[in-house]
Amino acid sequence: MFAFLSKACRETVPIADVIEAVQHATDSYGLVVMTSYKAKIDGDDALVTYTYPFDAINQIDEPWIYENGWFNNRC
């Protein structure tokens, strides 16, 4: 997941925090399949919504940025 973070986020969010968050979600929910995906793209910025069978891990209007590829920009 760390590789999916924007450059700015990779510079401010410790990789250990990302690993811990992913491990916690996996322990709590197991491996889950995304049930929906929607992106609102405006140039190099996007707001992305993706949902899962568990509301607690849904992401609503999550900011992404294009940096020679799309990266999560929610630090």
C-alpha positions in Angstrom: 0.0 0.0 0.0 2.9 2.4 0.7 3.8 2.3 -3.0 0.2 3.6 -3.8 0.8 6.8 -1.8 1.6 10.1 -3.5 5.1 11.5 -3.2 4.0 14.0 -0.6 2.4 11.3 1.5 5.4 8.9 1.2 7.5 11.7 2.6 5.3 12.4 5.6 3.7 9.0 6.5 6.0 6.4 8.0 5.9 3.1 6.2 5.5 1.4 9.6 2.2 3.2 10.1 0.9 2.0 6.7 1.9 -1.6 7.4 0.2 -1.4 10.8 -3.0 0.0 9.3 -3.1 -2.7 6.5 -2.4 -5.5 9.0 -5.2 -4.2 11.3 -7.7 -4.1 8.5 -6.7 -7.6 7.3 -7.0 -8.9 10.8 -10.4 -7.3 11.3 -12.0 -7.9 7.9 -9.9 -10.6 6.1 -9.4 -10.3 2.4 -12.4 -8.5 0.9 -13.5 -7.8 -2.6 -14.3 -4.2 -3.7 -18.1 -3.9 -4.5 -18.1 -0.5 -6.2 -15.7 2.1 -7.6 -16.3 5.6 -8.9 -13.8 8.3 -9.8 -14.4 12.0 -10.4 -11.3 13.1 -12.4 -10.4 16.8 -12.9 -7.0 17.1 -14.6 -4.3 15.6 -12.3 -6.7 15.3 -9.4 -9.4 12.8 -8.6 -11.9 12.0 -5.9 -12.3 8.3 -5.7 -15.1 6.3 -3.9 -14.7 2.6 -3.5 -16.8 0.4 -1.3 -16.6 -3.0 0.4 -19.0 -5.4 2.2 -18.0 -3.6 5.4 -19.0 0.1 5.7 -16.1 0.8 8.1 -13.5 0.4 5.4 -15.3 2.2 2.6 -13.5 5.2 1.1 -15.7 8.1 0.0 -14.2 10.9 -2.1 -10.7 9.9 -1.3 -8.2 12.3 -3.0 -5.8 10.9 -5.6 -3.2 12.7 -7.7 -1.6 11.9 -11.0 2.2 11.7 -10.8 3.1 9.6 -13.8 0.5 7.3 -12.5 -2.4 7.6 -10.0 -1.5 7.8 -6.3 -3.5 8.1 -3.1 -3.1 11.7 -1.8 -4.8 11.3 1.6 -2.0 11.5 4.1 
